[in-house]
Amino acid sequence: MAINREWHAINKMPRNATLDERVIWHIKHASNCDCREMPPSIKRELLARGLSVPAPRSLK
Ligand SMILES: [Zn+2]
């Protein structure tokens, strides 16, 4: 699992992030970094909103 330190440095997860913020963060994260998988709760939220779950970069 490679970490994109530069991206993380400028995209910090806000403290007490709302679900909206977490969902948006994870969508951006998935396309910029693959240090960790999107949590199942976020995947469920994406599907509930009719959004597609981005494939992990490492599998492309
Ligand atoms: Zn990352």
N, CA, C, O and the ligand as a Tripos MOL2 file, in Angstrom:
@<TRIPOS>MOLECULE
protein
  241   239    61     0     0
PROTEIN
NO_CHARGES

@<TRIPOS>ATOM
      1 N           0.8390   -1.1950    0.0000 N.3       1 MET1
      2 CA          0.0000    0.0000    0.0000 C.3       1 MET1
      3 C           0.8780    1.2510    0.0000 C.2       1 MET1
      4 O           1.6200    1.4960    0.9510 O.2       1 MET1
      5 N           0.7910    2.0220   -1.0490 N.am      2 ALA2
      6 CA          1.5950    3.2400   -1.1270 C.3       2 ALA2
      7 C           0.8090    4.4150   -0.5600 C.2       2 ALA2
      8 O          -0.3940    4.5430   -0.7870 O.2       2 ALA2
      9 N           1.5010    5.2600    0.1730 N.am      3 ILE3
     10 CA          0.8320    6.4510    0.7070 C.3       3 ILE3
     11 C           1.3040    7.6800   -0.0690 C.2       3 ILE3
     12 O           2.4950    7.8710   -0.3190 O.2       3 ILE3
     13 N           0.3370    8.4900   -0.4340 N.am      4 ASN4
     14 CA          0.6180    9.7450   -1.1270 C.3       4 ASN4
     15 C           0.7080   10.8420   -0.0620 C.2       4 ASN4
     16 O          -0.2720   11.5200    0.2450 O.2       4 ASN4
     17 N           1.9170   10.9930    0.4900 N.am      5 ARG5
     18 CA          2.0890   11.9150    1.6320 C.3       5 ARG5
     19 C           1.7430   13.3530    1.2690 C.2       5 ARG5
     20 O           1.1710   14.0880    2.0740 O.2       5 ARG5
     21 N           2.0890   13.7350    0.0730 N.am      6 GLU6
     22 CA          1.8150   15.1070   -0.3660 C.3       6 GLU6
     23 C           0.3130   15.3760   -0.3280 C.2       6 GLU6
     24 O          -0.1360   16.4140    0.1600 O.2       6 GLU6
     25 N          -0.4590   14.4130   -0.8550 N.am      7 TRP7
     26 CA         -1.9180   14.5880   -0.8820 C.3       7 TRP7
     27 C          -2.4620   14.6570    0.5400 C.2       7 TRP7
     28 O          -3.3020   15.5020    0.8500 O.2       7 TRP7
     29 N          -1.9830   13.7700    1.3980 N.am      8 HIS8
     30 CA         -2.4740   13.7640    2.7780 C.3       8 HIS8
     31 C          -2.1470   15.0680    3.4980 C.2       8 HIS8
     32 O          -2.9330   15.5490    4.3130 O.2       8 HIS8
     33 N          -0.9840   15.6350    3.1920 N.am      9 ALA9
     34 CA         -0.5640   16.8590    3.8670 C.3       9 ALA9
     35 C          -1.5210   18.0080    3.5700 C.2       9 ALA9
     36 O          -1.7360   18.8780    4.4150 O.2       9 ALA9
     37 N          -2.0930   18.0100    2.3690 N.am     10 ILE10
     38 CA         -2.9850   19.1150    2.0100 C.3      10 ILE10
     39 C          -4.4540   18.7210    2.0720 C.2      10 ILE10
     40 O          -5.3260   19.5500    1.8100 O.2      10 ILE10
     41 N          -4.7410   17.4640    2.4150 N.am     11 ASN11
     42 CA         -6.1350   17.0130    2.5160 C.3      11 ASN11
     43 C          -6.3480   16.2930    3.8360 C.2      11 ASN11
     44 O          -6.5420   15.0780    3.8700 O.2      11 ASN11
     45 N          -6.3100   17.0430    4.9030 N.am     12 LYS12
     46 CA         -6.5080   16.4350    6.2200 C.3      12 LYS12
     47 C          -7.9970   16.2280    6.4670 C.2      12 LYS12
     48 O          -8.8290   17.0790    6.1520 O.2      12 LYS12
     49 N          -8.3010   15.0670    7.0420 N.am     13 MET13
     50 CA         -9.6860   14.8140    7.4410 C.3      13 MET13
     51 C         -10.0230   15.7760    8.5730 C.2      13 MET13
     52 O          -9.3150   15.8140    9.5800 O.2      13 MET13
     53 N         -11.1080   16.5660    8.4210 N.am     14 PRO14
     54 CA        -11.4490   17.5150    9.4910 C.3      14 PRO14
     55 C         -11.7650   16.7730   10.7860 C.2      14 PRO14
     56 O         -12.2900   15.6590   10.7660 O.2      14 PRO14
     57 N         -11.4390   17.4050   11.9120 N.am     15 ARG15
     58 CA        -11.8080   16.8330   13.1990 C.3      15 ARG15
     59 C         -13.3350   16.8540   13.3000 C.2      15 ARG15
     60 O         -13.9730   17.8170   12.8760 O.2      15 ARG15
     61 N         -13.9070   15.8140   13.8510 N.am     16 ASN16
     62 CA        -15.3700   15.7100   13.9260 C.3      16 ASN16
     63 C         -16.0250   15.8920   12.5550 C.2      16 ASN16
     64 O         -17.0380   16.5790   12.4210 O.2      16 ASN16
     65 N         -15.4270   15.2660   11.5460 N.am     17 ALA17
     66 CA        -15.9590   15.3820   10.1940 C.3      17 ALA17
     67 C         -17.3830   14.8440   10.1300 C.2      17 ALA17
     68 O         -17.7090   13.8350   10.7540 O.2      17 ALA17
     69 N         -18.2180   15.5310    9.3690 N.am     18 THR18
     70 CA        -19.5800   15.0340    9.1650 C.3      18 THR18
     71 C         -19.5140   13.8670    8.1790 C.2      18 THR18
     72 O         -18.4890   13.6360    7.5380 O.2      18 THR18
     73 N         -20.6170   13.1420    8.0690 N.am     19 LEU19
     74 CA        -20.6500   12.0250    7.1250 C.3      19 LEU19
     75 C         -20.3790   12.5370    5.7090 C.2      19 LEU19
     76 O         -19.6400   11.9140    4.9460 O.2      19 LEU19
     77 N         -20.9840   13.6790    5.3650 N.am     20 ASP20
     78 CA        -20.7500   14.2860    4.0570 C.3      20 ASP20
     79 C         -19.2660   14.5140    3.8010 C.2      20 ASP20
     80 O         -18.7440   14.1720    2.7400 O.2      20 ASP20
     81 N         -18.5960   15.1000    4.7950 N.am     21 GLU21
     82 CA        -17.1670   15.3950    4.6520 C.3      21 GLU21
     83 C         -16.3510   14.1220    4.5100 C.2      21 GLU21
     84 O         -15.4020   14.0660    3.7280 O.2      21 GLU21
     85 N         -16.7220   13.1070    5.2650 N.am     22 ARG22
     86 CA        -15.9910   11.8360    5.1930 C.3      22 ARG22
     87 C         -16.1830   11.1920    3.8300 C.2      22 ARG22
     88 O         -15.2330   10.6840    3.2340 O.2      22 ARG22
     89 N         -17.4320   11.2140    3.3340 N.am     23 VAL23
     90 CA        -17.7030   10.6140    2.0270 C.3      23 VAL23
     91 C         -16.8760   11.3150    0.9490 C.2      23 VAL23
     92 O         -16.2260   10.6670    0.1290 O.2      23 VAL23
     93 N         -16.9100   12.6560    0.9630 N.am     24 ILE24
     94 CA        -16.1700   13.4240   -0.0440 C.3      24 ILE24
     95 C         -14.6650   13.1680    0.0880 C.2      24 ILE24
     96 O         -13.9600   13.0030   -0.9080 O.2      24 ILE24
     97 N         -14.1920   13.1390    1.3280 N.am     25 TRP25
     98 CA        -12.7590   12.8910    1.5570 C.3      25 TRP25
     99 C         -12.3550   11.5360    0.9830 C.2      25 TRP25
    100 O         -11.3220   11.4140    0.3250 O.2      25 TRP25
    101 N         -13.1690   10.5340    1.2360 N.am     26 HIS26
    102 CA        -12.8090    9.1890    0.7830 C.3      26 HIS26
    103 C         -12.8870    9.0570   -0.7340 C.2      26 HIS26
    104 O         -12.0990    8.3160   -1.3220 O.2      26 HIS26
    105 N         -13.8180    9.7580   -1.3810 N.am     27 ILE27
    106 CA        -13.8770    9.7270   -2.8370 C.3      27 ILE27
    107 C         -12.5780   10.3110   -3.3960 C.2      27 ILE27
    108 O         -11.9530    9.7280   -4.2810 O.2      27 ILE27
    109 N         -12.1860   11.4680   -2.8640 N.am     28 LYS28
    110 CA        -10.9370   12.0910   -3.3410 C.3      28 LYS28
    111 C          -9.7430   11.2240   -2.9860 C.2      28 LYS28
    112 O          -8.8170   11.0670   -3.7820 O.2      28 LYS28
    113 N          -9.7730   10.6660   -1.7900 N.am     29 HIS29
    114 CA         -8.6630    9.8380   -1.3400 C.3      29 HIS29
    115 C          -8.4530    8.6370   -2.2560 C.2      29 HIS29
    116 O          -7.3270    8.3020   -2.6270 O.2      29 HIS29
    117 N          -9.5780    7.9940   -2.6150 N.am     30 ALA30
    118 CA         -9.4690    6.7710   -3.4260 C.3      30 ALA30
    119 C          -8.8110    7.0380   -4.7730 C.2      30 ALA30
    120 O          -8.1660    6.1540   -5.3370 O.2      30 ALA30
    121 N          -8.9710    8.2500   -5.2910 N.am     31 SER31
    122 CA         -8.3930    8.5210   -6.6090 C.3      31 SER31
    123 C          -6.9880    9.1170   -6.5040 C.2      31 SER31
    124 O          -6.3260    9.3240   -7.5210 O.2      31 SER31
    125 N          -6.5360    9.3910   -5.2980 N.am     32 ASN32
    126 CA         -5.2140    9.9990   -5.1320 C.3      32 ASN32
    127 C          -4.2340    9.1730   -4.3310 C.2      32 ASN32
    128 O          -3.0310    9.4300   -4.3610 O.2      32 ASN32
    129 N          -4.7310    8.1930   -3.6210 N.am     33 CYS33
    130 CA         -3.8780    7.4620   -2.6920 C.3      33 CYS33
    131 C          -4.5030    6.1000   -2.4210 C.2      33 CYS33
    132 O          -5.7210    5.9430   -2.5060 O.2      33 CYS33
    133 N          -3.6720    5.1210   -2.0970 N.am     34 ASP34
    134 CA         -4.2420    3.8040   -1.7650 C.3      34 ASP34
    135 C          -3.6460    3.2530   -0.4720 C.2      34 ASP34
    136 O          -3.4180    2.0500   -0.3430 O.2      34 ASP34
    137 N          -3.3980    4.1450    0.4770 N.am     35 CYS35
    138 CA         -2.7910    3.7040    1.7410 C.3      35 CYS35
    139 C          -3.7790    2.9080    2.5870 C.2      35 CYS35
    140 O          -3.3750    2.1110    3.4340 O.2      35 CYS35
    141 N          -5.0510    3.1190    2.3610 N.am     36 ARG36
    142 CA         -6.0460    2.3570    3.1220 C.3      36 ARG36
    143 C          -7.3110    2.2280    2.2940 C.2      36 ARG36
    144 O          -7.5960    3.0300    1.4050 O.2      36 ARG36
    145 N          -8.0540    1.1870    2.6240 N.am     37 GLU37
    146 CA         -9.2910    0.9500    1.8870 C.3      37 GLU37
    147 C         -10.4070    1.8300    2.4000 C.2      37 GLU37
    148 O         -10.4160    2.2400    3.5600 O.2      37 GLU37
    149 N         -11.3490    2.1140    1.5170 N.am     38 MET38
    150 CA        -12.5290    2.8630    1.9230 C.3      38 MET38
    151 C         -13.3250    2.0080    2.9200 C.2      38 MET38
    152 O         -13.6040    0.8420    2.6390 O.2      38 MET38
    153 N         -13.6900    2.5660    4.0690 N.am     39 PRO39
    154 CA        -14.4330    1.7740    5.0630 C.3      39 PRO39
    155 C         -15.7890    1.3390    4.5100 C.2      39 PRO39
    156 O         -16.3970    2.0580    3.7170 O.2      39 PRO39
    157 N         -16.2630    0.1570    4.9280 N.am     40 PRO40
    158 CA        -17.5530   -0.3460    4.4480 C.3      40 PRO40
    159 C         -18.6850    0.6530    4.6720 C.2      40 PRO40
    160 O         -19.6010    0.7400    3.8540 O.2      40 PRO40
    161 N         -18.6340    1.4020    5.7650 N.am     41 SER41
    162 CA        -19.7210    2.3580    6.0410 C.3      41 SER41
    163 C         -19.7620    3.4470    4.9770 C.2      41 SER41
    164 O         -20.8380    3.9250    4.6160 O.2      41 SER41
    165 N         -18.5870    3.8440    4.4710 N.am     42 ILE42
    166 CA        -18.5350    4.8720    3.4260 C.3      42 ILE42
    167 C         -19.0180    4.2870    2.1010 C.2      42 ILE42
    168 O         -19.7400    4.9440    1.3510 O.2      42 ILE42
    169 N         -18.6130    3.0430    1.8170 N.am     43 LYS43
    170 CA        -19.0760    2.3960    0.5800 C.3      43 LYS43
    171 C         -20.6000    2.3030    0.5650 C.2      43 LYS43
    172 O         -21.2440    2.5650   -0.4510 O.2      43 LYS43
    173 N         -21.1610    1.9230    1.7130 N.am     44 ARG44
    174 CA        -22.6240    1.8190    1.7970 C.3      44 ARG44
    175 C         -23.2720    3.1710    1.5400 C.2      44 ARG44
    176 O         -24.2920    3.2610    0.8580 O.2      44 ARG44
    177 N         -22.6750    4.2170    2.0910 N.am     45 GLU45
    178 CA        -23.2350    5.5600    1.9260 C.3      45 GLU45
    179 C         -23.1790    5.9830    0.4580 C.2      45 GLU45
    180 O         -24.1230    6.5880   -0.0510 O.2      45 GLU45
    181 N         -22.0830    5.6670   -0.2190 N.am     46 LEU46
    182 CA        -21.9750    5.9950   -1.6470 C.3      46 LEU46
    183 C         -23.0720    5.3050   -2.4320 C.2      46 LEU46
    184 O         -23.7350    5.9170   -3.2690 O.2      46 LEU46
    185 N         -23.2570    4.0090   -2.1510 N.am     47 LEU47
    186 CA        -24.2760    3.2500   -2.8720 C.3      47 LEU47
    187 C         -25.6660    3.7990   -2.5700 C.2      47 LEU47
    188 O         -26.5130    3.8860   -3.4600 O.2      47 LEU47
    189 N         -25.8960    4.1680   -1.3130 N.am     48 ALA48
    190 CA        -27.1900    4.7190   -0.9130 C.3      48 ALA48
    191 C         -27.4770    6.0240   -1.6470 C.2      48 ALA48
    192 O         -28.6330    6.3760   -1.8820 O.2      48 ALA48
    193 N         -26.4090    6.7360   -2.0060 N.am     49 ARG49
    194 CA        -26.5770    8.0090   -2.7150 C.3      49 ARG49
    195 C         -26.5500    7.8370   -4.2210 C.2      49 ARG49
    196 O         -26.6220    8.8140   -4.9680 O.2      49 ARG49
    197 N         -26.4470    6.5940   -4.6650 N.am     50 GLY50
    198 CA        -26.4350    6.3400   -6.1060 C.3      50 GLY50
    199 C         -25.1100    6.6770   -6.7550 C.2      50 GLY50
    200 O         -25.0410    6.8750   -7.9680 O.2      50 GLY50
    201 N         -24.0530    6.7430   -5.9520 N.am     51 LEU51
    202 CA        -22.7240    7.0150   -6.4990 C.3      51 LEU51
    203 C         -21.9770    5.6970   -6.6430 C.2      51 LEU51
    204 O         -22.2570    4.7360   -5.9270 O.2      51 LEU51
    205 N         -21.0340    5.6560   -7.5620 N.am     52 SER52
    206 CA        -20.2730    4.4180   -7.7180 C.3      52 SER52
    207 C         -19.0700    4.4520   -6.7800 C.2      52 SER52
    208 O         -18.4980    5.5080   -6.5080 O.2      52 SER52
    209 N         -18.7080    3.2870   -6.3010 N.am     53 VAL53
    210 CA        -17.5600    3.1670   -5.4230 C.3      53 VAL53
    211 C         -16.3140    3.1140   -6.2910 C.2      53 VAL53
    212 O         -16.1760    2.2160   -7.1230 O.2      53 VAL53
    213 N         -15.4010    4.0680   -6.1080 N.am     54 PRO54
    214 CA        -14.1980    4.0480   -6.9410 C.3      54 PRO54
    215 C         -13.3660    2.7960   -6.6640 C.2      54 PRO54
    216 O         -13.2310    2.3690   -5.5180 O.2      54 PRO54
    217 N         -12.8150    2.2180   -7.7220 N.am     55 ALA55
    218 CA        -11.9550    1.0450   -7.5370 C.3      55 ALA55
    219 C         -10.6380    1.5110   -6.9460 C.2      55 ALA55
    220 O         -10.1350    2.5760   -7.3040 O.2      55 ALA55
    221 N         -10.0800    0.7250   -6.0490 N.am     56 PRO56
    222 CA         -8.7710    1.1010   -5.4910 C.3      56 PRO56
    223 C          -7.7490    1.2410   -6.6190 C.2      56 PRO56
    224 O          -7.7570    0.4660   -7.5740 O.2      56 PRO56
    225 N          -6.8740    2.2330   -6.4990 N.am     57 ARG57
    226 CA         -5.8880    2.4770   -7.5500 C.3      57 ARG57
    227 C          -5.0390    1.2530   -7.8370 C.2      57 ARG57
    228 O          -4.6660    0.9890   -8.9800 O.2      57 ARG57
    229 N          -4.7350    0.5020   -6.7670 N.am     58 SER58
    230 CA         -3.8140   -0.6160   -6.9270 C.3      58 SER58
    231 C          -4.3870   -1.7080   -7.8180 C.2      58 SER58
    232 O          -3.6420   -2.5510   -8.3180 O.2      58 SER58
    233 N          -5.7110   -1.7060   -8.0260 N.am     59 LEU59
    234 CA         -6.3230   -2.7570   -8.8400 C.3      59 LEU59
    235 C          -6.4950   -2.3210  -10.2910 C.2      59 LEU59
    236 O          -6.8970   -3.1260  -11.1310 O.2      59 LEU59
    237 N          -6.1980   -1.0620  -10.5980 N.am     60 LYS60
    238 CA         -6.3940   -0.5880  -11.9750 C.3      60 LYS60
    239 C          -5.2560   -1.0480  -12.8660 C.2      60 LYS60
    240 O          -5.2440   -0.7460  -14.0590 O.2      60 LYS60
    241 ZN         -3.9510    7.7130    1.8470 Zn       61 ZN61
@<TRIPOS>BOND
     1     1     2 1
     2     2     3 1
     3     3     4 2
     4     3     5 am
     5     5     6 1
     6     6     7 1
     7     7     8 2
     8     7     9 am
     9     9    10 1
    10    10    11 1
    11    11    12 2
    12    11    13 am
    13    13    14 1
    14    14    15 1
    15    15    16 2
    16    15    17 am
    17    17    18 1
    18    18    19 1
    19    19    20 2
    20    19    21 am
    21    21    22 1
    22    22    23 1
    23    23    24 2
    24    23    25 am
    25    25    26 1
    26    26    27 1
    27    27    28 2
    28    27    29 am
    29    29    30 1
    30    30    31 1
    31    31    32 2
    32    31    33 am
    33    33    34 1
    34    34    35 1
    35    35    36 2
    36    35    37 am
    37    37    38 1
    38    38    39 1
    39    39    40 2
    40    39    41 am
    41    41    42 1
    42    42    43 1
    43    43    44 2
    44    43    45 am
    45    45    46 1
    46    46    47 1
    47    47    48 2
    48    47    49 am
    49    49    50 1
    50    50    51 1
    51    51    52 2
    52    51    53 am
    53    53    54 1
    54    54    55 1
    55    55    56 2
    56    55    57 am
    57    57    58 1
    58    58    59 1
    59    59    60 2
    60    59    61 am
    61    61    62 1
    62    62    63 1
    63    63    64 2
    64    63    65 am
    65    65    66 1
    66    66    67 1
    67    67    68 2
    68    67    69 am
    69    69    70 1
    70    70    71 1
    71    71    72 2
    72    71    73 am
    73    73    74 1
    74    74    75 1
    75    75    76 2
    76    75    77 am
    77    77    78 1
    78    78    79 1
    79    79    80 2
    80    79    81 am
    81    81    82 1
    82    82    83 1
    83    83    84 2
    84    83    85 am
    85    85    86 1
    86    86    87 1
    87    87    88 2
    88    87    89 am
    89    89    90 1
    90    90    91 1
    91    91    92 2
    92    91    93 am
    93    93    94 1
    94    94    95 1
    95    95    96 2
    96    95    97 am
    97    97    98 1
    98    98    99 1
    99    99   100 2
   100    99   101 am
   101   101   102 1
   102   102   103 1
   103   103   104 2
   104   103   105 am
   105   105   106 1
   106   106   107 1
   107   107   108 2
   108   107   109 am
   109   109   110 1
   110   110   111 1
   111   111   112 2
   112   111   113 am
   113   113   114 1
   114   114   115 1
   115   115   116 2
   116   115   117 am
   117   117   118 1
   118   118   119 1
   119   119   120 2
   120   119   121 am
   121   121   122 1
   122   122   123 1
   123   123   124 2
   124   123   125 am
   125   125   126 1
   126   126   127 1
   127   127   128 2
   128   127   129 am
   129   129   130 1
   130   130   131 1
   131   131   132 2
   132   131   133 am
   133   133   134 1
   134   134   135 1
   135   135   136 2
   136   135   137 am
   137   137   138 1
   138   138   139 1
   139   139   140 2
   140   139   141 am
   141   141   142 1
   142   142   143 1
   143   143   144 2
   144   143   145 am
   145   145   146 1
   146   146   147 1
   147   147   148 2
   148   147   149 am
   149   149   150 1
   150   150   151 1
   151   151   152 2
   152   151   153 am
   153   153   154 1
   154   154   155 1
   155   155   156 2
   156   155   157 am
   157   157   158 1
   158   158   159 1
   159   159   160 2
   160   159   161 am
   161   161   162 1
   162   162   163 1
   163   163   164 2
   164   163   165 am
   165   165   166 1
   166   166   167 1
   167   167   168 2
   168   167   169 am
   169   169   170 1
   170   170   171 1
   171   171   172 2
   172   171   173 am
   173   173   174 1
   174   174   175 1
   175   175   176 2
   176   175   177 am
   177   177   178 1
   178   178   179 1
   179   179   180 2
   180   179   181 am
   181   181   182 1
   182   182   183 1
   183   183   184 2
   184   183   185 am
   185   185   186 1
   186   186   187 1
   187   187   188 2
   188   187   189 am
   189   189   190 1
   190   190   191 1
   191   191   192 2
   192   191   193 am
   193   193   194 1
   194   194   195 1
   195   195   196 2
   196   195   197 am
   197   197   198 1
   198   198   199 1
   199   199   200 2
   200   199   201 am
   201   201   202 1
   202   202   203 1
   203   203   204 2
   204   203   205 am
   205   205   206 1
   206   206   207 1
   207   207   208 2
   208   207   209 am
   209   209   210 1
   210   210   211 1
   211   211   212 2
   212   211   213 am
   213   213   214 1
   214   214   215 1
   215   215   216 2
   216   215   217 am
   217   217   218 1
   218   218   219 1
   219   219   220 2
   220   219   221 am
   221   221   222 1
   222   222   223 1
   223   223   224 2
   224   223   225 am
   225   225   226 1
   226   226   227 1
   227   227   228 2
   228   227   229 am
   229   229   230 1
   230   230   231 1
   231   231   232 2
   232   231   233 am
   233   233   234 1
   234   234   235 1
   235   235   236 2
   236   235   237 am
   237   237   238 1
   238   238   239 1
   239   239   240 2
@<TRIPOS>SUBSTRUCTURE
     1 MET1         2 RESIDUE 1 A MET
     2 ALA2         6 RESIDUE 1 A ALA
     3 ILE3        10 RESIDUE 1 A ILE
     4 ASN4        14 RESIDUE 1 A ASN
     5 ARG5        18 RESIDUE 1 A ARG
     6 GLU6        22 RESIDUE 1 A GLU
     7 TRP7        26 RESIDUE 1 A TRP
     8 HIS8        30 RESIDUE 1 A HIS
     9 ALA9        34 RESIDUE 1 A ALA
    10 ILE10       38 RESIDUE 1 A ILE
    11 ASN11       42 RESIDUE 1 A ASN
    12 LYS12       46 RESIDUE 1 A LYS
    13 MET13       50 RESIDUE 1 A MET
    14 PRO14       54 RESIDUE 1 A PRO
    15 ARG15       58 RESIDUE 1 A ARG
    16 ASN16       62 RESIDUE 1 A ASN
    17 ALA17       66 RESIDUE 1 A ALA
    18 THR18       70 RESIDUE 1 A THR
    19 LEU19       74 RESIDUE 1 A LEU
    20 ASP20       78 RESIDUE 1 A ASP
    21 GLU21       82 RESIDUE 1 A GLU
    22 ARG22       86 RESIDUE 1 A ARG
    23 VAL23       90 RESIDUE 1 A VAL
    24 ILE24       94 RESIDUE 1 A ILE
    25 TRP25       98 RESIDUE 1 A TRP
    26 HIS26      102 RESIDUE 1 A HIS
    27 ILE27      106 RESIDUE 1 A ILE
    28 LYS28      110 RESIDUE 1 A LYS
    29 HIS29      114 RESIDUE 1 A HIS
    30 ALA30      118 RESIDUE 1 A ALA
    31 SER31      122 RESIDUE 1 A SER
    32 ASN32      126 RESIDUE 1 A ASN
    33 CYS33      130 RESIDUE 1 A CYS
    34 ASP34      134 RESIDUE 1 A ASP
    35 CYS35      138 RESIDUE 1 A CYS
    36 ARG36      142 RESIDUE 1 A ARG
    37 GLU37      146 RESIDUE 1 A GLU
    38 MET38      150 RESIDUE 1 A MET
    39 PRO39      154 RESIDUE 1 A PRO
    40 PRO40      158 RESIDUE 1 A PRO
    41 SER41      162 RESIDUE 1 A SER
    42 ILE42      166 RESIDUE 1 A ILE
    43 LYS43      170 RESIDUE 1 A LYS
    44 ARG44      174 RESIDUE 1 A ARG
    45 GLU45      178 RESIDUE 1 A GLU
    46 LEU46      182 RESIDUE 1 A LEU
    47 LEU47      186 RESIDUE 1 A LEU
    48 ALA48      190 RESIDUE 1 A ALA
    49 ARG49      194 RESIDUE 1 A ARG
    50 GLY50      198 RESIDUE 1 A GLY
    51 LEU51      202 RESIDUE 1 A LEU
    52 SER52      206 RESIDUE 1 A SER
    53 VAL53      210 RESIDUE 1 A VAL
    54 PRO54      214 RESIDUE 1 A PRO
    55 ALA55      218 RESIDUE 1 A ALA
    56 PRO56      222 RESIDUE 1 A PRO
    57 ARG57      226 RESIDUE 1 A ARG
    58 SER58      230 RESIDUE 1 A SER
    59 LEU59      234 RESIDUE 1 A LEU
    60 LYS60      238 RESIDUE 1 A LYS
    61 ZN61       241 GROUP 0 **** ****
